[in-house]
Structures are given as C-alpha cells and as structure tokens.
C-alpha cells in the first residue's frame, strides 16, 4: 500500500514537472507600456531600457532580477543611450548636436553630470571605472567626400565615473560625412572593443571590429566585414555577424563569427541568420534576435535553432538569468516579453516563480 502511494506521488510530481516545463517554454509579458521602447539591454542585476515619454521626455526603466515590477529610474528630455555600471547607469543626454554625460544611481535619484557640451555624442560604455563614448567633429568642407582630410572626424573619449577633470581623448576613429555609426561593446583586459560602420553613403559600407587600449593608443582592427553588422563581447570571446557564406545574396543573410580575445582567429558556428538583428547571451549560450524572432546559436557549425517565432519590435533583445527578453508590439502599447531558454528558467516560469 505504501509503495503504491509513493508511486502515485512520484507520478503526480513527474506530471507537474512536465506540465511546468511545457508551460514555462512559452514567452510571457513582464512589462507593458503605452510608450515606445527604443533600447533594451541587460546586465548581471537585471534588464533595463529607454522608452519615449510624453512632452519630449524619455524614461530609463529597470527590471531588477528580470522580474517583478519595473522601476522608473530617471525621466528627462533627450535621454539617448545608456550603459550599466557597478553602481548604476551612465546615460547620454542629447539635444540636437550637443549633449551631456550623466551618471544615475541604480536606485534612482538626482543624476550627476560628468561632462557636458559634447559634440554629436553617440554610444556609451563603462569599463574599469571609466565611461566611454564617441563624439564627431563636423566636416571642414561640406560635400567634399573625395577629400578625406575634410570629412567629419570621430573621436573616442573617456571620463572617470567618479567625476573630476575633463574628458580625455582615447583614440581617433575613421571619418565620414556623418556621426559615428556602430556600437561600443565594452572592455576586457585593458582594451576597449567597438564596432565601427563606415562607407554607407557610398553603398553597403564596411563594419570593422576594433580594439584600443583603454588608456589611449593606436586602434587595432580585429576583423572587417562587408555591410552593416552587429557584435557582442561575451566573456573572453567576441561574436560578430558577417555576410552569409552560403546564401545566393550574402548581404540579406548573415553568418556568425566567433573569436577568442587572446587569439582572434575567427570561426563560423552558424549561417543563415536573418538580416538586421542583435546578439545577446543567456544561460551560457548566444542568441540572435531580429524582427522575425530569436535563434539560438550552436556551439559548433550547424543551422541556428528557432527559440521564439513571433514578430518583434526592431531588434530589441537582451539576455538575463536563463531567459531572453524581447519587445513586441500591440495597438498603442509595447510589451517586454520574457522567453525562458534554460531548464531552470523554464521550470520557474512554469510555476511563475520568476
């Protein structure tokens, strides 16, 4: 009798675990807003994003732990780009051609202005107690594309997060007719990594994966790909996209490259990723999100696996604690969806222990 009772209990537990696993495999909303979400990212503490507000003010929101209730950390006009730090966030604030660099406590409160009077600031990253961003010096002669010396110059600058002093020049980047296009990826081992996109005014252009000493020095090119691409720094490896090696029109489909930071010899773990996406990491695996869904990147050469097959807003995707977060659209609203991708995250989501 006791044996039968224990067997029945085990069967019930197995059924409940299986049901939780199945239920937890579906995405579910963790945040809704009537505003437009324009950026989405994550760090070890949670998920954060910028959203358009009313009357020209933008809002920085944080979802601590990737669940629960989202907090409005800062609401001010012109919030443009954000990166996380150990203590909070650094935010670029921009009005037209000029801008400022703000430091915001993670719990919210009055921001501190680290630098102001910035010229066309784009992109921001924090590494080893420093904030990094790019500025652009306008062209000396308008419409003189055939004279490189007269084109716009992009400069990578830095400022201590503790404040004090003036911003310093870290490196000069390529010029062009427009401001910086690309992204700052972050730092490892005393170097800052960034992806620079140039030449789009004359065709598809080129994307260069660059690294530069964080204290300043010559810029080193790690890789170069045709067309606009994306990249991600994960641990001691860097991932970036490139034109497909297999598709008939390689510009419409992407391969994914991977290289160690100590020995940047690229490998290609997968191909046939849709264009215009973004990379993230969750549960020790790399994911690629685009307007058509989310794909898991294999460790070895193989076809990517579809994780989430539904329309998304832009390429807004981030990874945190065994789950991928995306933004989907509804009538007059934007929704942050959580898609569990690991066993533990699926089981917790199945019983909604988030």
DANORQUI-V422175 format. One record per pair of residues at least 6 apart in sequence whose C-alpha atoms are under 8 Angstrom apart, sorted by the first residue. I is the first residue (numbers start at 0). GAP is how many residues later the second one is. D is the distance in whole Angstrom. If there is no record, write none. Layout:
I/GAP/D + I/GAP/D
This chain:
16/330/7 + 18/331/7 + 19/326/7 + 19/327/5 + 19/328/8 + 19/329/7 + 19/330/4 + 19/331/6 + 20/322/8 + 20/325/6 + 20/326/5 + 20/329/6 + 21/324/8 + 21/328/7 + 22/323/8 + 22/326/7 + 22/327/5 + 23/316/7 + 23/321/8 + 23/322/4 + 23/323/6 + 23/324/7 + 23/325/5 + 23/326/4 + 23/327/8 + 24/314/7 + 24/315/6 + 24/316/7 + 24/321/6 + 24/324/8 + 24/325/8 + 25/313/6 + 25/314/7 + 26/281/8 + 26/310/6 + 26/311/5 + 26/312/4 + 26/313/7 + 27/309/5 + 27/310/5 + 27/311/7 + 28/306/6 + 28/307/6 + 28/308/4 + 28/309/6 + 29/37/7 + 29/38/7 + 29/39/8 + 29/305/8 + 29/306/6 + 29/307/6 + 29/308/7 + 30/38/8 + 30/39/7 + 30/304/6 + 30/305/5 + 30/306/7 + 31/301/7 + 31/302/6 + 31/303/5 + 31/304/6 + 32/300/5 + 32/301/5 + 32/302/7 + 33/298/6 + 33/299/4 + 33/300/6 + 34/16/6 + 34/17/6 + 34/18/6 + 34/297/8 + 34/298/6 + 34/299/7 + 35/15/5 + 35/16/5 + 35/17/8 + 35/297/7 + 35/298/6 + 36/12/7 + 36/13/6 + 36/14/4 + 36/15/6 + 36/290/8 + 36/297/7 + 37/11/7 + 37/12/6 + 37/13/5 + 37/14/7 + 37/278/8 + 38/10/5 + 38/11/5 + 38/12/7 + 38/42/8 + 38/277/7 + 39/7/7 + 39/8/6 + 39/9/4 + 39/10/7 + 39/276/6 + 39/277/6 + 39/278/6 + 40/6/6 + 40/7/6 + 40/8/6 + 40/276/7 + 40/277/5 + 40/278/8 + 41/6/6 + 41/276/6 + 41/277/6 + 41/278/6 + 42/41/7 + 42/277/7 + 43/276/7 + 43/277/8 + 44/19/6 + 44/20/6 + 44/21/8 + 45/16/7 + 45/17/6 + 45/18/4 + 45/19/4 + 45/20/5 + 45/274/7 + 46/15/6 + 46/16/5 + 46/17/6 + 46/18/7 + 46/19/6 + 46/271/8 + 46/273/7 + 47/12/7 + 47/13/6 + 47/14/4 + 47/15/6 + 48/11/6 + 48/12/5 + 48/13/7 + 48/33/8 + 49/8/7 + 49/9/6 + 49/10/5 + 49/11/6 + 49/29/8 + 49/30/8 + 49/31/8 + 49/32/8 + 50/7/6 + 50/8/5 + 50/9/7 + 50/10/8 + 51/6/5 + 51/7/7 + 52/6/6 + 55/21/6 + 55/22/7 + 56/18/6 + 56/19/5 + 56/20/4 + 56/21/6 + 56/22/8 + 57/17/6 + 57/18/6 + 57/19/6 + 57/20/6 + 57/21/6 + 58/13/7 + 58/14/7 + 58/15/6 + 58/16/4 + 58/17/7 + 58/20/7 + 59/12/6 + 59/13/5 + 59/14/5 + 59/15/6 + 59/19/8 + 60/9/6 + 60/10/5 + 60/11/4 + 60/12/5 + 60/13/7 + 61/8/6 + 61/9/5 + 61/10/7 + 61/11/7 + 62/6/7 + 62/7/4 + 62/8/6 + 63/6/7 + 64/256/8 + 65/254/7 + 65/255/8 + 65/288/8 + 66/287/6 + 67/286/8 + 71/36/8 + 72/31/8 + 72/33/7 + 72/34/7 + 72/35/5 + 72/36/7 + 73/30/8 + 73/34/6 + 73/35/7 + 76/16/8 + 77/15/5 + 77/16/5 + 77/17/6 + 78/12/7 + 78/13/6 + 78/14/4 + 78/15/6 + 79/11/7 + 79/12/5 + 79/13/5 + 79/14/6 + 80/10/6 + 80/11/5 + 80/12/7 + 80/41/7 + 80/42/6 + 80/43/7 + 81/7/7 + 81/8/6 + 81/9/4 + 81/10/6 + 81/41/8 + 81/42/6 + 81/43/8 + 82/6/6 + 82/7/5 + 82/8/7 + 82/41/6 + 82/42/5 + 82/43/7 + 83/6/6 + 83/41/8 + 83/42/7 + 84/41/6 + 84/42/8 + 86/18/6 + 86/19/6 + 87/15/7 + 87/16/6 + 87/17/5 + 87/18/4 + 87/19/8 + 88/14/6 + 88/15/5 + 88/16/6 + 88/17/6 + 89/11/7 + 89/12/6 + 89/13/5 + 89/14/6 + 89/34/8 + 89/35/8 + 89/36/7 + 89/41/7 + 90/10/6 + 90/11/5 + 90/12/6 + 90/13/7 + 90/33/7 + 91/7/7 + 91/8/6 + 91/9/5 + 91/10/6 + 91/29/7 + 91/30/8 + 91/31/8 + 91/32/7 + 92/6/5 + 92/7/5 + 92/8/6 + 92/9/7 + 93/6/6 + 93/26/8 + 93/27/7 + 95/24/8 + 96/22/6 + 96/23/5 + 96/24/8 + 97/19/6 + 97/20/5 + 97/21/5 + 97/22/6 + 97/23/7 + 98/17/6 + 98/18/6 + 98/19/5 + 98/20/7 + 98/21/7 + 98/22/6 + 99/13/7 + 99/14/8 + 99/15/6 + 99/16/4 + 99/17/6 + 99/18/6 + 100/12/6 + 100/13/5 + 100/14/5 + 100/15/6 + 101/9/6 + 101/10/6 + 101/11/5 + 101/12/6 + 101/13/7 + 102/8/6 + 102/9/5 + 102/10/6 + 102/11/7 + 102/58/8 + 103/6/7 + 103/7/5 + 103/8/7 + 104/6/7 + 113/45/7 + 113/47/7 + 113/49/6 + 113/50/8 + 114/44/8 + 114/51/8 + 114/52/7 + 117/17/7 + 118/16/5 + 118/17/6 + 118/18/7 + 119/15/5 + 119/16/6 + 119/17/8 + 119/59/7 + 120/12/7 + 120/13/6 + 120/14/5 + 120/15/7 + 121/11/6 + 121/12/5 + 121/13/6 + 121/57/8 + 121/58/6 + 121/59/8 + 122/10/5 + 122/11/6 + 122/59/8 + 122/60/6 + 122/61/6 + 123/7/7 + 123/8/6 + 123/9/4 + 123/10/7 + 123/59/8 + 123/60/6 + 124/6/6 + 124/7/5 + 124/8/7 + 124/59/6 + 124/60/7 + 124/61/6 + 125/6/6 + 125/60/7 + 125/61/8 + 126/59/6 + 126/60/6 + 126/65/8 + 127/59/8 + 128/31/6 + 128/32/6 + 128/33/8 + 129/28/6 + 129/29/6 + 129/30/4 + 129/31/5 + 130/27/5 + 130/28/5 + 130/29/6 + 130/30/6 + 131/24/7 + 131/25/6 + 131/26/4 + 131/27/7 + 132/23/6 + 132/24/6 + 132/25/7 + 132/51/8 + 133/20/7 + 133/21/6 + 133/22/5 + 133/23/6 + 133/46/7 + 134/19/6 + 134/20/5 + 134/21/7 + 134/22/7 + 134/44/7 + 134/45/7 + 135/16/7 + 135/17/6 + 135/18/4 + 135/19/6 + 135/43/5 + 135/44/7 + 136/15/5 + 136/16/5 + 136/17/6 + 136/18/8 + 137/13/7 + 137/14/5 + 137/15/7 + 138/11/6 + 138/12/4 + 138/13/4 + 138/14/7 + 138/38/7 + 139/10/5 + 139/11/6 + 139/12/7 + 140/9/6 + 140/10/7 + 141/9/8 + 143/6/7 + 143/7/7 + 144/6/7 + 144/31/8 + 144/32/7 + 147/27/7 + 147/28/8 + 150/24/6 + 150/25/5 + 150/26/6 + 151/23/5 + 151/24/5 + 151/25/6 + 151/26/7 + 151/27/7 + 152/19/7 + 152/20/7 + 152/21/6 + 152/22/4 + 152/23/7 + 153/18/6 + 153/19/5 + 153/20/6 + 153/21/6 + 153/25/7 + 153/26/6 + 154/14/7 + 154/15/8 + 154/16/6 + 154/17/5 + 154/18/6 + 155/13/6 + 155/14/5 + 155/15/5 + 155/16/6 + 155/17/7 + 156/10/6 + 156/11/6 + 156/12/5 + 156/13/5 + 156/14/7 + 157/9/6 + 157/10/5 + 157/11/7 + 157/12/7 + 158/7/7 + 158/8/5 + 158/9/7 + 168/47/7 + 169/42/8 + 169/43/8 + 169/44/7 + 169/45/6 + 169/46/4 + 169/47/7 + 170/41/7 + 170/45/6 + 170/46/6 + 170/47/7 + 170/48/7 + 171/47/8 + 172/46/8 + 173/24/8 + 175/22/7 + 175/23/7 + 176/24/8 + 179/16/7 + 179/17/8 + 180/15/6 + 180/16/5 + 180/17/7 + 181/12/8 + 181/13/5 + 181/14/5 + 181/15/5 + 181/48/8 + 182/11/6 + 182/12/5 + 182/13/7 + 182/47/8 + 183/9/6 + 183/10/4 + 183/11/6 + 184/7/8 + 184/8/5 + 184/9/5 + 184/10/7 + 184/46/7 + 184/47/6 + 184/48/6 + 185/6/6 + 185/7/6 + 185/8/7 + 185/47/7 + 186/6/6 + 186/27/8 + 187/48/8 + 189/23/6 + 189/24/6 + 189/25/8 + 190/20/6 + 190/21/5 + 190/22/4 + 190/23/5 + 191/19/5 + 191/20/5 + 191/21/6 + 191/22/5 + 192/16/7 + 192/17/6 + 192/18/4 + 192/19/7 + 192/40/8 + 193/15/6 + 193/16/5 + 193/17/6 + 194/12/7 + 194/13/6 + 194/14/5 + 194/15/6 + 194/35/7 + 194/36/7 + 195/11/6 + 195/12/5 + 195/13/7 + 195/14/7 + 196/8/7 + 196/9/6 + 196/10/4 + 196/11/6 + 196/30/8 + 196/31/6 + 196/32/8 + 197/7/6 + 197/8/6 + 197/9/7 + 198/6/4 + 198/7/6 + 199/6/8 + 199/27/8 + 203/22/7 + 203/23/5 + 203/24/7 + 204/21/6 + 204/22/5 + 204/23/7 + 205/18/7 + 205/19/6 + 205/20/5 + 205/21/5 + 205/22/6 + 206/17/6 + 206/18/5 + 206/19/6 + 206/20/6 + 206/21/6 + 206/22/6 + 207/13/7 + 207/14/7 + 207/15/6 + 207/16/4 + 207/17/6 + 208/12/6 + 208/13/5 + 208/14/5 + 208/15/6 + 208/22/8 + 209/9/7 + 209/10/6 + 209/11/5 + 209/12/6 + 209/13/7 + 210/8/6 + 210/9/5 + 210/10/7 + 210/11/7 + 211/6/6 + 211/7/5 + 211/8/6 + 212/6/8 + 221/42/7 + 224/16/8 + 224/17/6 + 224/18/7 + 225/16/7 + 225/17/7 + 226/15/8 + 226/16/8 + 226/24/7 + 228/11/7 + 228/12/6 + 228/13/6 + 228/47/8 + 229/10/6 + 229/11/6 + 229/47/7 + 229/48/6 + 229/49/7 + 230/7/7 + 230/8/5 + 230/9/4 + 230/10/6 + 230/47/8 + 230/48/7 + 231/6/6 + 231/7/5 + 231/8/6 + 231/47/6 + 231/48/7 + 232/6/6 + 233/47/7 + 235/24/6 + 235/25/6 + 235/26/8 + 236/21/7 + 236/22/6 + 236/23/4 + 236/24/5 + 237/20/6 + 237/21/6 + 237/22/6 + 237/23/7 + 238/17/7 + 238/18/6 + 238/19/5 + 238/20/7 + 239/16/6 + 239/17/5 + 239/18/7 + 240/13/6 + 240/14/6 + 240/15/4 + 240/16/6 + 241/12/5 + 241/13/5 + 241/14/6 + 241/15/7 + 242/7/5 + 242/8/5 + 242/9/8 + 242/10/6 + 242/11/5 + 242/12/6 + 243/6/4 + 243/7/7 + 243/8/8 + 243/9/5 + 243/10/5 + 243/11/5 + 243/27/6 + 243/28/7 + 244/10/7 + 244/26/7 + 245/25/7 + 245/26/8 + 246/6/7 + 246/25/7 + 250/24/8 + 251/22/7 + 251/23/6 + 252/18/8 + 252/19/6 + 252/20/6 + 252/21/5 + 252/22/5 + 253/17/6 + 253/18/6 + 253/19/5 + 253/20/6 + 253/21/6 + 254/13/7 + 254/15/6 + 254/16/4 + 254/17/6 + 254/18/6 + 255/12/6 + 255/13/6 + 255/14/6 + 255/15/6 + 255/17/8 + 256/9/6 + 256/10/5 + 256/11/5 + 256/12/7 + 256/13/8 + 257/8/5 + 257/9/5 + 257/10/6 + 257/11/7 + 258/6/6 + 258/7/5 + 258/8/6 + 259/6/8 + 267/33/7 + 268/28/7 + 268/29/6 + 268/30/6 + 268/31/5 + 268/32/4 + 268/33/6 + 269/27/7 + 269/28/7 + 269/30/8 + 269/31/5 + 269/32/5 + 269/33/6 + 269/34/6 + 270/31/8 + 270/32/7 + 270/33/7 + 271/31/7 + 271/32/8 + 272/15/8 + 272/22/8 + 272/31/7 + 273/16/7 + 274/15/7 + 275/14/6 + 275/15/8 + 275/39/7 + 276/11/7 + 276/12/5 + 276/13/4 + 276/14/7 + 276/38/5 + 277/10/6 + 277/11/5 + 277/12/6 + 277/37/6 + 277/38/7 + 277/39/7 + 278/7/7 + 278/8/6 + 278/9/5 + 278/10/6 + 278/38/7 + 278/39/8 + 279/6/6 + 279/7/5 + 279/8/6 + 279/37/7 + 279/38/5 + 279/39/6 + 280/6/6 + 280/37/7 + 280/38/5 + 280/39/7 + 281/37/5 + 281/38/5 + 281/39/6 + 281/40/5 + 281/41/6 + 281/42/6 + 281/59/8 + 282/37/8 + 282/38/6 + 282/39/4 + 282/40/7 + 282/58/7 + 282/59/6 + 284/11/7 + 284/12/7 + 285/10/6 + 285/11/5 + 285/12/8 + 286/7/7 + 286/8/6 + 286/9/5 + 286/10/6 + 287/6/6 + 287/7/5 + 287/8/7 + 287/9/7 + 287/29/8 + 288/6/6 + 288/26/6 + 288/27/7 + 288/28/6 + 289/22/7 + 289/24/7 + 289/25/5 + 289/26/8 + 289/27/8 + 290/20/6 + 290/21/5 + 290/22/6 + 290/23/5 + 290/24/6 + 291/17/7 + 291/18/6 + 291/19/5 + 291/20/6 + 292/13/8 + 292/14/8 + 292/15/5 + 292/16/5 + 292/17/5 + 292/18/6 + 292/19/6 + 293/12/6 + 293/13/5 + 293/14/5 + 293/15/7 + 294/9/6 + 294/10/5 + 294/11/4 + 294/12/5 + 294/13/7 + 295/8/6 + 295/9/5 + 295/10/6 + 295/11/6 + 296/7/5 + 296/8/7 + 297/6/6 + 297/7/8 + 306/34/8 + 307/31/8 + 310/17/7 + 311/14/7 + 311/15/6 + 311/16/5 + 311/17/7 + 312/13/8 + 312/14/6 + 312/15/5 + 312/16/6 + 315/10/6 + 315/11/6 + 316/7/7 + 316/8/6 + 316/9/5 + 316/10/7 + 317/6/6 + 317/7/5 + 317/8/7 + 318/6/6 + 320/24/8 + 321/18/6 + 321/19/6 + 321/20/5 + 321/22/7 + 321/23/6 + 322/15/6 + 322/16/5 + 322/17/4 + 322/18/5 + 322/19/7 + 322/22/7 + 323/14/6 + 323/15/5 + 323/16/6 + 323/17/7 + 324/11/7 + 324/12/6 + 324/13/5 + 324/14/6 + 325/10/6 + 325/11/5 + 325/12/7 + 325/13/8 + 326/7/7 + 326/8/6 + 326/9/5 + 326/10/6 + 327/6/6 + 327/7/5 + 327/8/7 + 327/9/7 + 328/6/6 + 339/6/5 + 339/9/7 + 344/9/8 + 347/6/6
